Amino acid sequence: MDFRTAFGIVFALWTGIGPAASVAQTPTDSPIPSDTEIGNILKGHVGPENLGVGIVVGVIDAKGRRIIAYGSLAKDDKRPLNGDTVFEIGSITKVFTALALMDMVLKGEVSLADPVSKYLPAEVKVPERNGKKITLQDLATQSSGLPVGEPSNFDRSNIFGGYSKQQFYEYLSGYKLTRDPGSLFEYSNIGVSLLGHALSLRDGKDYDGMVRARILEPLGLNDTGIRLSPEMKARLAPGHGFDRNPMPNLDASIREVMDGGGGLKSSVNDLLTFLAANLGYVKTPLAQAMAAQLSIRRSTEPSLPGMEIAYVWVIQTKNGKSIIWHNGSSPGYRAYIGFDPKSRAGVVVLSNWFTRTLTDDIGRHLLDQSYPLP
């Protein structure tokens, strides 16, 4: 499934990756393939060594974590990638937005049934239909009725330009819903971006500050955020486009209103720490909120047959085995995070090269080998 970024940008490119390196050893009873097998998958599916982009796979299970990296930062920068390399993670940000929502619900700061309009300025006219208002729950379960793509007043010819809060409010005030809120699943970057913005207004911080205080600092995710420290910027892998040349990074400072839909950057090591908390390998004050994030199941028919959605997390079940996952993309990047709660195994796949499905295919296959690779 090709979940698009908060700005509805879709790219298609075919490129390759550089030399392999791996760390740690594979537990003999791990449900996930060995480091050698994963390295061969990366080498076989992303191309020869000299194309100058890369991919990092992280796996976690009861025996610990492993990192398998393949490639380099860029064609003219042959430094290898590793578990601390920073990538844009696109719509995986939405998982953090929904977790912040659960944290606020459990602390009594908001209610899932609250209309999102409750937390926006009075002059913003959030669309309604048949007397039904868009609630926080509708936004987190992708059933708000808001569309999948970018706002109609977003300038697609200048994807690295600004998009103001006022433009976002004008868009919301003029949009007409085509179905009732809560009635049908449709993945919406706009919807979860609106959720993140509303929660940040309720919290009294910007999105980066809210997520940092509620999630990143409690979990020790020091390499995750909207605004990067100079040290993190030095480890940021440049994204790559169709021609395998570097692309500019999205400037979060000029479109802050959309951060909750796709603005975070992170590393494989940080996301493995996030999975460790979700899988119960580490104690965290967010354990209850993480459980609450999976406390609902709604059908994703007809757009995603055979799947369900919780609060942003997607659940894919085959032969009685469920994978809980989300993916992400932004110009020049592709990302996947998923875990199997039964085997308590998790996978992160980050690449500084946009592909439609490769990171998803690899991540899903590593969690359950019955899912074929392309």
Number of C-alpha atoms within 10 A of each C-alpha: 11 12 21 25 28 29 23 20 15 16 16 11 15 14 19 22 28 28 21 21 17 19 13 11 14 18 17 10 10 15 19 23 19 17 22 15 12 20 19 13 14 27 19 11 14 21 15 15 17 15 20 27 33 31 28 29 29 24 28 23 23 15 13 16 21 22 25 24 27 26 32 26 27 26 18 11 11 15 13 21 28 26 21 17 22 27 30 33 29 29 31 29 30 30 24 22 30 28 25 24 28 25 23 19 15 13 11 9 13 19 16 16 12 15 18 21 18 14 17 18 11 9 10 16 16 22 20 18 14 9 7 12 20 24 21 27 22 27 30 28 29 28 26 30 26 27 19 19 18 18 22 13 11 18 14 14 7 8 14 16 14 17 20 15 15 11 16 20 18 17 19 19 14 12 16 14 16 11 15 17 25 18 11 20 22 20 24 27 29 27 29 32 26 25 27 32 26 22 28 23 16 17 17 11 14 18 25 21 17 20 26 20 13 18 21 20 12 12 20 13 19 15 23 26 21 23 16 16 11 9 9 21 15 11 17 22 26 23 26 27 21 16 10 22 17 21 17 12 18 16 14 18 13 14 17 20 25 27 26 34 30 29 30 25 20 26 28 27 25 21 23 24 19 19 24 24 18 22 24 13 15 13 12 16 13 19 16 13 22 21 14 18 21 17 10 12 15 17 18 22 13 11 13 16 10 13 18 21 23 21 26 26 25 25 23 19 13 12 6 6 13 19 21 20 24 22 30 26 31 28 24 27 26 28 31 27 30 25 27 22 15 10 16 17 25 30 29 30 29 32 33 37 34 26 24 19 18 20 26 26 17 25 29 28 17 27 23 18 14 11 14 11 15 8
